[in-house]
Structure formats: structure tokens, C-alpha cells
Amino acid sequence: MTQHIRRTDKPIDQSYYPSWCGRRLAMNIWVFQDAEHALLHLAQGADITPCRACLLALKKLIEKELQP
């Protein structure tokens, strides 16, 4: 099962969370609270994994920051 990663650097829009892949997520569903929470789940081999599009968005941001 995959779940989205909540963006904590964007404001919450009424009753929706922004996600790293761009989806608006209802507040009544389970989401990863931030990137660290998602990475901990990956490292522990949990059944719930982060959304691939969310992970790719985070990877893109990291690669951009590492550019000289």
C-alpha cells in the first residue's frame, strides 16, 4: 500500500493537506507527516510505502540543492 507525503513547507488549504506530488489530500486520511516519517518507514521495511511521485519530487529537490 502506498500513501502520500504531506508537505510541511506549504500552508494548509482549508480542510486539505498539500502533498509532495501535488495532490490535495483530505485531512481525514492517513498520510506520512513529513519526509522524515516516510524515510523511516522505508528504512524499516514497513508495509505502507510512500507514493512514488512524492519520492521523485523530494529527490528532485535534493538534487537541486546539491548542485554546485
C-alpha positions as CSV (number, residue, x, y, z in Angstrom):
1,M,0.0,0.0,0.0
2,T,1.3,3.5,-0.8
3,Q,0.4,6.8,0.8
4,H,1.3,10.4,0.1
5,I,3.8,12.5,1.9
6,R,2.5,15.8,3.4
7,R,4.3,19.0,2.5
8,T,5.1,20.9,5.7
9,D,6.5,23.9,3.8
10,K,3.2,24.8,2.3
11,P,0.2,26.2,4.1
12,I,-2.9,24.0,4.7
13,D,-5.7,25.0,2.4
14,Q,-9.0,24.9,4.4
15,S,-9.5,21.1,5.0
16,Y,-6.8,19.8,2.7
17,Y,-3.1,18.9,3.1
18,P,-0.7,19.6,0.2
19,S,1.4,16.6,-0.8
20,W,4.8,16.5,-2.5
21,C,3.3,15.1,-5.7
22,G,0.9,18.0,-5.9
23,R,-2.3,16.3,-4.8
24,R,-4.6,17.9,-2.3
25,L,-5.3,15.4,0.5
26,A,-8.3,15.3,2.8
27,M,-7.5,15.7,6.4
28,N,-9.4,12.5,7.3
29,I,-7.0,10.1,5.6
30,W,-3.7,8.7,6.8
31,V,-0.6,10.3,5.3
32,F,3.1,10.5,6.1
33,Q,3.5,13.5,8.3
34,D,6.7,14.6,6.6
35,A,9.7,13.3,4.5
36,E,11.5,12.0,7.6
37,H,8.4,9.9,8.6
38,A,8.3,8.4,5.1
39,L,12.0,7.6,5.0
40,L,11.8,5.9,8.4
41,H,9.1,3.7,7.1
42,L,11.2,2.8,4.0
43,A,14.2,2.0,6.2
44,Q,12.2,-0.2,8.5
45,G,10.6,-2.1,5.6
46,A,7.1,-1.3,6.6
47,D,4.1,-2.4,4.6
48,I,3.0,1.2,3.9
49,T,5.4,2.9,1.5
50,P,5.5,6.5,0.2
51,C,3.9,7.5,-3.1
52,R,6.4,7.1,-5.9
53,A,5.6,10.6,-7.3
54,C,6.1,12.1,-3.8
55,L,9.5,10.4,-3.5
56,L,10.5,11.6,-7.0
57,A,9.6,15.2,-6.1
58,L,11.7,15.0,-3.0
59,K,14.6,13.5,-5.0
60,K,14.4,16.4,-7.5
61,L,14.5,18.9,-4.7
62,I,17.6,17.2,-3.1
63,E,19.4,17.0,-6.4
64,K,18.8,20.7,-7.0
65,E,20.1,21.6,-3.6
66,L,23.3,19.5,-4.2
67,Q,24.1,21.3,-7.4
68,P,27.2,23.4,-7.1
